[in-house]
Amino acid sequence: MQKQENPTYLKAITIRDISDVHSIKEDIKKEMILILRVTPLAQKDVEQLRKVVEELYSIAKAEGADIARLGEERIIVAPPSIKIWKPEYDLK
């Protein structure tokens, strides 16, 4: 079995406040796979959640990362080397 020299880490984070974005940005730069739970922030302040999601989307795109919703409560961010499969919706 070959040992990978630079492993990719997966990290689960619960977003409770807009201040959590800074540490998430650092993890995106480290090319980690992130699973972000947004329920606590959504229950507290939907408008703040919207701002956080928009900021995370901008950060992810700037770093070449992929970002997608994972059900109702979570967001996943993947580094540039990993792509998230997203179904093509036919809106006809």
C-alpha positions as a Markdown table, in Angstrom:
| # | Residue | x | y | z |
|---|---|---|---|---|
| 1 | Met | 0.0 | 0.0 | 0.0 |
| 2 | Gln | 1.4 | 3.4 | -1.0 |
| 3 | Lys | 1.4 | 6.2 | 1.5 |
| 4 | Gln | 0.2 | 9.5 | 0.3 |
| 5 | Glu | 2.7 | 12.3 | 1.0 |
| 6 | Asn | 0.3 | 15.2 | 1.3 |
| 7 | Pro | -3.1 | 13.8 | 2.5 |
| 8 | Thr | -6.3 | 15.8 | 1.9 |
| 9 | Tyr | -8.1 | 16.3 | 5.2 |
| 10 | Leu | -11.9 | 16.4 | 5.7 |
| 11 | Lys | -13.1 | 18.7 | 8.5 |
| 12 | Ala | -16.7 | 19.2 | 9.8 |
| 13 | Ile | -17.5 | 22.6 | 11.2 |
| 14 | Thr | -20.6 | 24.1 | 12.7 |
| 15 | Ile | -21.1 | 27.8 | 11.7 |
| 16 | Arg | -22.6 | 29.7 | 14.7 |
| 17 | Asp | -21.5 | 33.2 | 13.8 |
| 18 | Ile | -20.2 | 35.3 | 10.9 |
| 19 | Ser | -16.8 | 35.4 | 12.8 |
| 20 | Asp | -16.4 | 31.7 | 11.9 |
| 21 | Val | -15.8 | 32.6 | 8.3 |
| 22 | His | -12.1 | 33.6 | 8.9 |
| 23 | Ser | -11.0 | 30.2 | 10.1 |
| 24 | Ile | -13.0 | 28.5 | 7.3 |
| 25 | Lys | -11.2 | 30.7 | 4.8 |
| 26 | Glu | -7.9 | 29.5 | 6.1 |
| 27 | Asp | -9.1 | 25.9 | 5.8 |
| 28 | Ile | -10.1 | 26.5 | 2.2 |
| 29 | Lys | -6.6 | 27.8 | 1.5 |
| 30 | Lys | -5.2 | 24.6 | 3.0 |
| 31 | Glu | -7.2 | 22.7 | 0.5 |
| 32 | Met | -9.3 | 20.8 | 3.0 |
| 33 | Ile | -12.6 | 19.2 | 2.3 |
| 34 | Leu | -15.1 | 21.0 | 4.5 |
| 35 | Ile | -18.6 | 20.0 | 5.6 |
| 36 | Leu | -20.2 | 23.1 | 7.1 |
| 37 | Arg | -23.3 | 22.8 | 9.3 |
| 38 | Val | -25.4 | 26.0 | 9.0 |
| 39 | Thr | -28.5 | 25.1 | 11.1 |
| 40 | Pro | -27.5 | 27.0 | 14.3 |
| 41 | Leu | -26.9 | 30.2 | 12.3 |
| 42 | Ala | -30.1 | 29.7 | 10.3 |
| 43 | Gln | -32.1 | 29.4 | 13.4 |
| 44 | Lys | -30.5 | 32.6 | 14.8 |
| 45 | Asp | -30.4 | 35.0 | 11.8 |
| 46 | Val | -31.3 | 34.0 | 8.3 |
| 47 | Glu | -30.0 | 37.3 | 6.8 |
| 48 | Gln | -26.6 | 36.7 | 8.4 |
| 49 | Leu | -26.6 | 33.2 | 7.1 |
| 50 | Arg | -27.2 | 34.6 | 3.6 |
| 51 | Lys | -24.2 | 36.9 | 3.9 |
| 52 | Val | -22.0 | 34.0 | 5.2 |
| 53 | Val | -23.0 | 31.8 | 2.3 |
| 54 | Glu | -22.3 | 34.5 | -0.3 |
| 55 | Glu | -18.9 | 35.2 | 1.3 |
| 56 | Leu | -18.0 | 31.5 | 1.4 |
| 57 | Tyr | -19.1 | 31.1 | -2.2 |
| 58 | Ser | -16.8 | 34.1 | -3.2 |
| 59 | Ile | -13.9 | 32.7 | -1.2 |
| 60 | Ala | -14.3 | 29.2 | -2.7 |
| 61 | Lys | -14.4 | 30.5 | -6.3 |
| 62 | Ala | -11.4 | 32.7 | -5.7 |
| 63 | Glu | -9.4 | 29.7 | -4.5 |
| 64 | Gly | -10.6 | 27.5 | -7.3 |
| 65 | Ala | -12.6 | 25.3 | -4.8 |
| 66 | Asp | -16.0 | 23.8 | -5.5 |
| 67 | Ile | -18.9 | 24.5 | -3.2 |
| 68 | Ala | -22.4 | 23.0 | -3.1 |
| 69 | Arg | -25.4 | 22.5 | -0.8 |
| 70 | Leu | -25.5 | 19.1 | 1.0 |
| 71 | Gly | -29.1 | 18.7 | 1.9 |
| 72 | Glu | -31.0 | 21.3 | 4.0 |
| 73 | Glu | -28.4 | 21.8 | 6.8 |
| 74 | Arg | -25.0 | 21.5 | 5.3 |
| 75 | Ile | -22.6 | 23.0 | 2.7 |
| 76 | Ile | -19.6 | 21.1 | 1.3 |
| 77 | Val | -16.5 | 22.8 | 0.0 |
| 78 | Ala | -13.9 | 20.8 | -1.9 |
| 79 | Pro | -10.4 | 21.8 | -3.0 |
| 80 | Pro | -9.6 | 22.3 | -6.7 |
| 81 | Ser | -8.4 | 18.7 | -7.1 |
| 82 | Ile | -11.9 | 17.4 | -6.2 |
| 83 | Lys | -15.0 | 18.2 | -8.1 |
| 84 | Ile | -18.6 | 17.9 | -6.6 |
| 85 | Trp | -21.0 | 16.1 | -8.9 |
| 86 | Lys | -24.1 | 18.3 | -9.4 |
| 87 | Pro | -27.1 | 16.9 | -11.3 |
| 88 | Glu | -28.2 | 18.9 | -14.3 |
| 89 | Tyr | -31.8 | 20.0 | -13.7 |
| 90 | Asp | -34.2 | 20.1 | -16.6 |
| 91 | Leu | -36.4 | 23.0 | -15.9 |
| 92 | Lys | -38.8 | 22.4 | -18.9 |
